[in-house]
Amino acid sequence: MRSFLLLLIGWACAPALAAPSAELSEPVGGWRFNGLLDRTESPQVAYPTPPIDRGVQRNRTMIQGQLKAIGTQRGPHTIAVNGNPLNLYTDDQGRFARPYAFGAGSNSVEVRSAEGQSLKRVQFYEANNLRTPARIRVVLGWDDPKAELDLHIVTPDGQHAFWARPAMSNGGGLDPDGVDGPGPEMFTMTASLHGTYLVYVNYWGNFGSGGYNFDETSNQNEVITSQINLVLNENTVDEKRETFIVPLRAIGDLLLVKTFNY
């Protein structure tokens, strides 16, 4: 009985464990009139390496911050951008930085723990009138930081956007092109052509401390789960969205995710 009472007293006197939390240093809430930030000349540190964006629109913003009191768990946590959930990994200090191309109007960023608990949410309004809302937005993310996946989009006029040809003459483009795992890769079109669009995802290879490789055993997961979010008329009353979960098993897999008409 005495040892039980001592145990209770010790438990009561023990310092409370800090609750998991998140800080966002960018983007911040409120109204923004200066447009999107151009970080192309000074890339921020991401995990596990700096982002190497081959995109051409140059309108990305770094989402960066730090998770705290998460113990030994490094992820995957979740960062949901305008309702598009993406896997979030951190360094040993809980820091993260991922690129994203925000559109005009209302935008939101929410950081969630691996258990789904909301740790931080920021809402801001991009008030740059020179920006046109995205009519078509496709966002690809995946759950293996050691794998390199690619998004491919074919537009009604037969043009093909992918990592080697990110810019289209019709105004569409791939930016950012996530090359250090696990994304995002994002296709955006503001003046959309009418017709049929094709959305593909490709398991291109793997990525590690030594760079790119095609070693079938160097990725983290036996099955890579990719998530593709298709958003039409983003940030308007006519917004529509669909989410597709696509498993990928072998390097070289190229799968048709969606055919849609606009």
C-alpha positions as CSV (number, residue, x, y, z in Angstrom):
1,M,0.0,0.0,0.0
2,R,2.8,2.4,0.9
3,S,4.6,1.8,-2.4
4,F,1.4,2.3,-4.3
5,L,0.9,5.7,-2.5
6,L,4.5,6.7,-3.3
7,L,3.8,5.8,-6.9
8,L,0.7,8.0,-7.0
9,I,2.6,10.9,-5.4
10,G,5.5,10.5,-7.9
11,W,3.1,10.5,-10.8
12,A,1.3,13.6,-9.5
13,C,4.6,15.5,-9.0
14,A,6.0,14.5,-12.4
15,P,6.2,17.4,-14.9
16,A,3.5,17.3,-17.6
17,L,4.6,16.3,-21.0
18,A,4.4,19.1,-23.5
19,A,1.6,18.7,-26.1
20,P,2.7,18.3,-29.7
21,S,2.6,21.6,-31.5
22,A,3.6,23.2,-34.8
23,E,5.0,26.6,-35.8
24,L,4.7,28.0,-39.3
25,S,7.1,30.7,-40.2
26,E,5.8,30.9,-43.7
27,P,3.1,31.5,-45.0
28,V,1.5,33.8,-42.4
29,G,-2.1,34.7,-42.0
30,G,-3.9,37.8,-43.0
31,W,-4.0,39.7,-46.3
32,R,-1.2,39.7,-48.8
33,F,-0.9,42.2,-51.6
34,N,2.6,41.6,-52.8
35,G,1.9,38.4,-54.8
36,L,3.7,35.1,-54.3
37,L,7.3,35.0,-53.1
38,D,10.0,34.1,-55.6
39,R,12.5,31.8,-53.9
40,T,14.2,30.5,-57.0
41,E,17.5,32.3,-56.2
42,S,17.6,31.3,-52.5
43,P,16.1,27.8,-52.0
44,Q,15.3,27.0,-48.4
45,V,16.4,23.7,-46.8
46,A,13.9,20.9,-47.2
47,Y,14.1,17.3,-46.0
48,P,16.2,15.5,-47.0
49,T,17.8,18.0,-49.4
50,P,17.0,21.4,-50.8
51,P,14.2,21.4,-53.4
52,I,15.3,21.5,-57.0
53,D,12.4,22.9,-58.9
54,R,12.5,22.6,-62.6
55,G,9.2,24.4,-63.0
56,V,8.9,27.6,-65.0
57,Q,6.1,29.6,-63.5
58,R,8.3,30.7,-60.5
59,N,5.3,31.5,-58.4
60,R,5.9,29.1,-55.5
61,T,5.9,29.9,-51.8
62,M,7.9,27.8,-49.3
63,I,5.7,26.3,-46.5
64,Q,8.2,26.1,-43.7
65,G,8.1,25.6,-39.9
66,Q,8.8,23.2,-37.1
67,L,7.0,20.4,-35.2
68,K,7.6,20.3,-31.5
69,A,7.2,17.7,-28.7
70,I,6.6,14.9,-31.2
71,G,9.0,12.5,-29.5
72,T,10.8,10.1,-31.8
73,Q,8.1,10.0,-34.4
74,R,9.2,11.7,-37.6
75,G,6.2,11.1,-39.7
76,P,4.6,10.9,-41.9
77,H,2.6,13.8,-40.5
78,T,0.3,15.7,-42.8
79,I,0.2,19.2,-44.3
80,A,-3.1,20.0,-45.9
81,V,-3.0,22.9,-48.3
82,N,-6.4,24.2,-49.5
83,G,-7.8,20.8,-48.5
84,N,-5.1,18.9,-50.4
85,P,-3.4,16.6,-47.8
86,L,0.3,15.8,-48.4
87,N,2.7,13.7,-46.3
88,L,5.0,15.8,-44.3
89,Y,8.5,14.6,-43.1
90,T,10.9,16.5,-40.9
91,D,14.6,16.6,-40.0
92,D,15.9,15.6,-36.6
93,Q,14.8,18.9,-35.1
94,G,11.3,18.6,-36.5
95,R,11.9,21.3,-39.2
96,F,10.3,21.1,-42.6
97,A,10.1,23.2,-45.8
98,R,8.0,22.3,-48.9
99,P,7.2,24.3,-52.0
100,Y,3.7,25.1,-53.1
101,A,2.2,27.4,-55.8
102,F,-0.7,29.2,-54.2
103,G,-3.4,30.9,-56.2
104,A,-5.3,34.1,-55.8
105,G,-8.1,34.3,-53.2
106,S,-8.4,32.5,-49.9
107,N,-5.8,29.9,-49.0
108,S,-5.2,27.7,-46.0
109,V,-2.4,25.6,-44.6
110,E,-3.0,23.1,-41.8
111,V,-0.3,20.9,-40.1
112,R,-1.6,17.6,-38.6
113,S,0.1,15.1,-36.5
114,A,0.5,11.5,-37.6
115,E,-2.6,10.7,-35.5
116,G,-4.6,13.3,-37.3
117,Q,-4.6,16.0,-34.6
118,S,-4.6,19.5,-35.9
119,L,-1.5,21.3,-34.6
120,K,-1.5,24.6,-36.5
121,R,-3.8,26.2,-39.1
122,V,-3.2,29.4,-41.0
123,Q,-5.7,31.2,-43.3
124,F,-4.6,34.0,-45.6
125,Y,-5.9,35.9,-48.6
126,E,-3.8,36.4,-51.7
127,A,-5.1,39.8,-52.9
128,N,-2.8,40.2,-55.9
129,N,-5.3,41.1,-58.7
130,L,-2.8,40.1,-61.3
131,R,-3.1,36.5,-60.3
132,T,-5.8,34.4,-62.0
133,P,-7.5,31.6,-60.1
134,A,-6.5,28.1,-61.3
135,R,-9.2,26.5,-63.5
136,I,-7.4,23.2,-63.4
137,R,-5.1,22.1,-60.6
138,V,-3.6,18.6,-60.2
139,V,-1.6,17.9,-57.0
140,L,0.5,14.7,-56.6
141,G,2.0,13.5,-53.3
142,W,3.2,10.2,-52.0
143,D,4.2,8.3,-48.8
144,D,7.8,7.3,-49.5
145,P,10.5,10.0,-49.1
146,K,13.0,7.7,-50.9
147,A,10.9,7.3,-54.0
148,E,10.7,9.7,-57.0
149,L,7.3,9.9,-58.7
150,D,6.3,12.1,-61.6
151,L,3.1,13.7,-62.7
152,H,2.2,13.6,-66.4
153,I,-0.6,15.7,-68.0
154,V,-1.8,15.6,-71.6
155,T,-4.0,18.5,-72.6
156,P,-6.7,18.6,-75.3
157,D,-4.3,20.0,-77.9
158,G,-2.0,17.1,-77.5
159,Q,0.7,18.8,-75.4
160,H,2.4,16.8,-72.7
161,A,3.6,18.4,-69.4
162,F,6.1,16.4,-67.4
163,W,9.5,16.9,-65.7
164,A,11.4,17.3,-69.0
165,R,8.9,19.7,-70.5
166,P,7.3,21.5,-67.6
167,A,6.1,24.5,-69.7
168,M,3.3,24.4,-72.3
169,S,2.6,27.0,-75.0
170,N,-1.1,26.9,-74.0
171,G,-0.4,28.4,-70.6
172,G,-0.4,25.3,-68.5
173,G,2.6,24.1,-66.6
174,L,4.2,21.8,-64.0
175,D,5.5,23.8,-61.0
176,P,6.7,22.8,-58.5
177,D,8.3,19.6,-59.8
178,G,9.0,17.8,-56.5
179,V,12.3,16.0,-57.0
180,D,13.4,15.2,-53.4
181,G,10.4,13.1,-52.3
182,P,7.6,13.0,-51.3
183,G,6.3,15.9,-53.5
184,P,4.3,17.8,-54.2
185,E,4.2,17.9,-57.9
186,M,1.6,20.3,-59.2
187,F,0.0,21.1,-62.6
188,T,-1.8,24.4,-63.0
189,M,-3.8,25.9,-65.8
190,T,-5.6,29.2,-65.5
191,A,-7.0,29.6,-69.0
192,S,-8.1,26.1,-69.7
193,L,-8.8,24.6,-73.1
194,H,-12.1,22.8,-73.6
195,G,-11.7,19.1,-74.2
196,T,-10.3,15.9,-72.8
197,Y,-7.4,15.8,-70.3
198,L,-5.3,12.8,-69.3
199,V,-3.6,12.5,-65.8
200,Y,-0.9,9.9,-65.4
201,V,1.5,9.0,-62.5
202,N,4.9,7.4,-63.1
203,Y,7.2,5.6,-60.6
204,W,10.4,7.0,-62.1
205,G,13.0,5.8,-59.6
206,N,14.4,6.2,-56.1
207,F,16.1,9.0,-54.3
208,G,18.6,8.9,-51.4
209,S,21.7,10.4,-49.9
210,G,23.7,9.5,-53.0
211,G,21.2,11.0,-55.4
212,Y,18.9,9.3,-57.9
213,N,19.0,5.5,-58.4
214,F,17.1,2.6,-59.9
215,D,17.8,0.1,-57.2
216,E,14.5,-1.7,-56.6
217,T,15.3,-2.2,-52.9
218,S,16.4,1.4,-52.0
219,N,13.0,2.8,-51.5
220,Q,11.3,2.7,-48.1
221,N,7.9,1.0,-48.7
222,E,7.1,-2.2,-50.6
223,V,4.0,-0.5,-52.0
224,I,4.1,3.3,-52.6
225,T,0.8,5.0,-52.1
226,S,0.3,8.1,-54.2
227,Q,-2.5,10.6,-53.8
228,I,-3.7,12.7,-56.7
229,N,-6.0,15.6,-56.0
230,L,-7.9,17.1,-59.0
231,V,-9.4,20.5,-58.4
232,L,-11.5,22.4,-60.9
233,N,-12.3,26.1,-60.6
234,E,-10.2,26.5,-57.4
235,N,-11.3,29.2,-55.0
236,T,-14.6,29.9,-56.8
237,V,-18.2,29.0,-56.0
238,D,-17.9,26.4,-58.8
239,E,-15.0,24.5,-57.2
240,K,-15.1,20.8,-57.6
241,R,-12.5,18.3,-56.4
242,E,-11.7,14.6,-56.6
243,T,-9.1,12.5,-54.9
244,F,-7.5,9.3,-56.2
245,I,-5.4,6.9,-54.3
246,V,-3.0,4.9,-56.6
247,P,-0.6,2.2,-55.4
248,L,2.7,1.8,-57.2
249,R,5.0,-1.2,-56.9
250,A,7.7,-1.3,-59.5
251,I,10.0,1.3,-61.0
252,G,8.7,2.2,-64.4
253,D,5.0,1.9,-63.5
254,L,3.0,4.4,-65.5
255,L,-0.7,4.5,-64.7
256,L,-3.6,6.4,-66.1
257,V,-5.2,8.0,-63.1
258,K,-8.1,10.0,-64.7
259,T,-9.5,11.1,-68.0
260,F,-11.8,14.2,-67.6
261,N,-13.4,16.8,-69.8
262,Y,-13.4,20.5,-69.1
